[in-house]
């Protein structure tokens, strides 16, 4: 009996692996077919995650409208997508210059987006401006810049496109946010506040537009690392804070997030958390044992010398 079990177990493992592989492949193909011919707007398309989203949705046959601050970078992305795709099954991307920090220009940009195809089926709000510093080192001007880029910009575009979706009783709004929209950490006051605000806006909006058959999805990764960034080697001398929370176990790759965005659009998931065990545990501890959470966070806080800006 024991010998039979030894033989059967590897076979079961192989079968399970095969079934899982087939399931993922079928899901991937179905996701691509689900976005074919749909008009998909991707903001900050020239970022690492934006490029991966552009590639995935363009290859899936979507009519993508790529938005970004730099026309030159948009043209480079345009050339890359066209050179890698089969023109018989893809649409030529449309390019629109969009800078979320320039709120006054967004209404005109919204009109330009709608003029591309007359409607928008999916809006993927992907943009992020970060700053890391003690709160007393961050100017009010910087706080406002971050709120414009991470909150006021995306919601202004969303509000501009929403009437068209409501009139058609169809559409999907996808926010690529951050786990810090649900869990604030030290030295990220302005960034976490902007992400909390965006999370709350889309959570409220979800309930409001359900009657119009418009779905609202939020995707919250720990953080999105660059294509070539490798995790730093462990150092036992690092503080408890850095060990448990520094970049939340090195984040996720842009390709992983892009594929999750595609699955989310296909399945119309309401909320997705892309996180390793440590940040997931931190969320639960924050909810059920807040005293413990704040004590652990406070114990690891060290002075941060200078303001560091990062745009994604």
N, C-alpha and C positions, 0 to 999 in steps of 0.2 A: 504493500500500500504506500509506504514511504517512497519507494523508488518511482512509482507511478506519479505521485505528487510532484516529485522533482522534475519529471519529464513534462508534465502538464503545465506547470507554472510558467516556464519560459514561453511556451506556446500561447498561453493566455495573454502574457505581456505583449508578445508580438502582435496578436490579434487586436488587442486594445489600442496599441500604438497605430496600427493600420486604420482602425475605425476612426481614431482621432484625426489622423492625417487627412482621410477622406472628408471628414466633417469640416475641417478647416478650409480645405480646398473648395468644397462645394459652397461654403459660406462666403468665401472670398469671391468666387465667380458670381454668386447671386448678388453680392453687394455691388459689384461692378455693373451688372445688368440693371440694377435698380436705379442707378444714377444716369444711365444712358439717355441722352437728349435733354436732360434737365439743365436749367440755367443755374449755375453755382457761382456765387461771388465769394472770393477768398481775399480777406484783408491781410495786409502785411505779407503778401505772397513772396516777397524777396528774402524773408527770414529763413532760417534753417527749416523750421516746421512748415512755414508757408510754402517753400519749394517742394517739400515732400507731399503736402496736400495737393498742390497744383499738379504734380506728376501723377498721383494716384487717381484723381478725379478726371484729369485730361485723358489718361490711358483708358479709363472706364467709359469714355464716350460722352462725358458731360460737356456742356457748352460753358466753359469756364470764363469768368471775368476776373482778371487778376489785378489787384489793387496794391499800390506801394508808393512810398515817398519819392523814389528815384526812378525817373524814366529810363535811364541807362541800364539800371539793374533789371527793370521790367523787360526791356528789349532783350537782354542777355538770357533771361529766363524763357522768354518767348522762343528764341532761337534753339535753346536746349530742348524744350518740349517738342517743337516741330521736328527736330532732327532725330529724336528718339522714338517718335510715335508713327503709327501706320495712318497715313492721311485718309485712307478709305473708311476708317472706323472712328476717326476723331474729328473734332471741330477746331478750327483755328482760334486760339485764345484771343480774347479782347483785353486791352490794356487800359487801365484808368489810374491816373495819379491821384493818390489819396493820402493826406497827412492828417492824422487824428488830432494833432496838436493845433491845427488851424480849424477851429470849430466853425467859424463863419463861412468857410468854403464848402462845408459838407453838404448843405442843401443843393448846391450846383452840381457837386459830384454825384449826389443821389439821382438827379435828373439824368446825368450822363450815363449812369449805370442802367437805369430803366430804359433809356433809348437804345441800348445795345440789342436787346431782344424783345422789349416791350413788357417784360415781367422778370421776376426772380423767384425761383423755386426754393433755393437753399442759400442762406447767408451764413458763412462761417466767419465769425468774428475772432480773429487771431491777431492780437497785438499786445505788446507788453513793454513797459518802461520800468526799470528797476533802479533803486538806489539803496545802498547799504551804509548806514551810519547811525550813531546815536541821535536821538530826536533833536537835541539842542544844536546839532551841527547841520541840520537840514533846514534850509530857508523856506519861508512860506511860498516864495516864488516856485521853488522846486516841488513843493507839495501840490501846487496848482497845476504844474506841468504834468505831473504824474497822474493826477485826477483827470485832466483833459485827455491824455493818451489812453489811459486804461479804463476810464468810465464814461466821461461825457462824450468823447468821440464815438465809441461803439454804440452808445444808446441813441445818439443823434442820428446815426446812419440807420439803426434799427427802426426808429420812429419814422424816418423818411420812407423806408421801404414797406412798412407795415400796412398802410392803407391799400396798396396794390394787392398784397396778400389777402387782406380781409375781403376786398371786393371779389377776388377769385375764389375765396374760401379754400385756400390751399397755400401751403408754404411750410418751411422749416427754418428755425433759427437755432444756430449752434454756437455756443460760447466756449472757446478754448480758454479756460480760466487758470486757476492754480489752487493747490491745496491750501494756500494761504488765504484764499477766499473763505475758508472755513476754520482755519487754525493760524492765528497770528503768532509770529516769533519775534524776538528782540532784533532791533536794528533794521527792521523792515516796516516801520510804522506807516509811512505814506503808501508803500506798495501794498501792504496787507489791507489797509483801509480801502484802497481803490478796488482791490479784488473782492473784498467783502461787499462793497457797494454794487459791483457788477453782478455778483452772485444773487444778492437780494433782488435786484431789478428783474433778472431773468426768472427767478423763482415766482415773483409776483405776476410777471407777464404770462407765465405758463398757464396759470389759472384763468387769466383774463381772456386769452385768445383761444382757449380750448373749444369754445362754442363755434368758432370759425374754422375748425379743422386745421388749425396751425399748431404744429408741435414745436416745443422749445426744449433744447437739450443743453446740458452743461457737462463739460469734460474737464476734470481737475487732476492734472499730473502733479507730481511733487515739484519737479522743475524739468525743463527740456534742455538737455545738454547739446553741445555742438556735435557735428558729425565726427570730428576727430578727437574729441575730448575723452581722455581715459580717466578712470577713477584713480585718485591719489593713493599711494601706499599707506597702510595703516601705521599710525605712530602712537605708541602707548602713552607718550607724554602729552598728547593733546588733551584738552579739557573734556569733561563729560559732555558739555554742550556740543562741542564740535563732533565728538564721536557719535552721538545719537541724532543730532539734528542738522549738521552741516551738509547742506544740499540734499538732505533726506536720502541718504544711501546712494548718492550720485545720479539720481534722476533717471529719466527715460530718454531713449533715442528718438529724434524727430520722426523717423520712419514708423516706429511703434505708435506714436500719437496719430500720425496720418492714417494708418490702417484702422485705428480705433475710431477716428472721425468717420471714416467710410462705413464701418459697421454701425455706428450710431445713427447715421443718416438712413441706412437701410432698415434698421430695426426700430427707429424712432425711440431710442432709449431716452428717458428723462434725465438721468444723472449717471455719470461714470466717474469713478475715482481710480486713477492710475497711481498706485503707491505700493511700496514695499511694506513688510510687516511693521517696521519701526514707526513710520508716520501714521499707519492705520491704527496702531496701538495708541499713539499719542492722541488721536482724535477721540477714541473711546475714553481714555484717561481724562482728557479735557472735559468731556461731558459728564462722566460719572464720579471722577475723583479730582475735581479742579484744584483742591488744595495741594495734592501731590504733584500735579502737573506744574503749577506755578512755582513750587519749591524747587523742582528739578531744573526748570528753565532758569530761575534766578541764580541757582548755584553755579551755573556754567557761564554766566554773562561776564565777558571781559571787555575792556575798552577797545573800541575800534577807532583808529587814528583819523582817517580821512573819508570823505564822501566818495563812494564809487558808483558811477552811473553805468547802466547797461540797458541797451535797447534790443529787443528780440524781434 
